[in-house]
Amino acid sequence: MANNPVAWFEIYVDDLARAKQFYESVLSVNLEVLGDPNDASIQMLSFPSNMENYGAGGALVKMEGVKSGGHNTLIYFACDDCAVEESRIEAAGGHIQKPKMSIGEYGFISLATDSEGNMFGLHSMK
């Protein structure tokens, strides 16, 4: 495989407005509407991304028949210092599962649960 294996991610949610507020508060980003206006069963809000740079773009998705939660896939958001984003989690309606911890030469991570019950990670080198 010549490129990084993740091309896109989706985080399924039950309450799109609540999830939007959570991720915008914790990550200090603005999510934008994305999707097919002809399919009312799917609503998507995309995370800011630059498809020419390292990493994968992704979106929050509300789709009929698909529930949030489950903890079967873990997405890590890149940060300058994951302690900064971690400090915003509980005020935004989430829960810290594992506070910032060292992963040796690979930097630091924090694990948390969002407002919809999805576990996610934060990663930084400092």
Rosetta blueprint (number, residue, H / E / L):
1 M L
2 A L
3 N L
4 N L
5 P L
6 V L
7 A L
8 W E
9 F E
10 E E
11 I E
12 Y E
13 V L
14 D L
15 D L
16 L H
17 A H
18 R H
19 A H
20 K H
21 Q H
22 F H
23 Y H
24 E H
25 S H
26 V H
27 L H
28 S L
29 V L
30 N L
31 L L
32 E E
33 V E
34 L E
35 G L
36 D L
37 P L
38 N L
39 D L
40 A L
41 S L
42 I E
43 Q E
44 M E
45 L E
46 S E
47 F L
48 P L
49 S L
50 N L
51 M L
52 E L
53 N L
54 Y L
55 G L
56 A L
57 G E
58 G E
59 A E
60 L E
61 V E
62 K E
63 M E
64 E L
65 G L
66 V E
67 K L
68 S L
69 G L
70 G L
71 H L
72 N L
73 T L
74 L L
75 I L
76 Y E
77 F E
78 A E
79 C L
80 D L
81 D L
82 C H
83 A H
84 V H
85 E H
86 E H
87 S L
88 R L
89 I L
90 E L
91 A L
92 A L
93 G L
94 G L
95 H E
96 I E
97 Q E
98 K E
99 P E
100 K E
101 M E
102 S E
103 I L
104 G H
105 E H
106 Y H
107 G L
108 F E
109 I E
110 S E
111 L E
112 A E
113 T E
114 D L
115 S L
116 E L
117 G L
118 N L
119 M E
120 F E
121 G E
122 L E
123 H E
124 S E
125 M L
126 K L
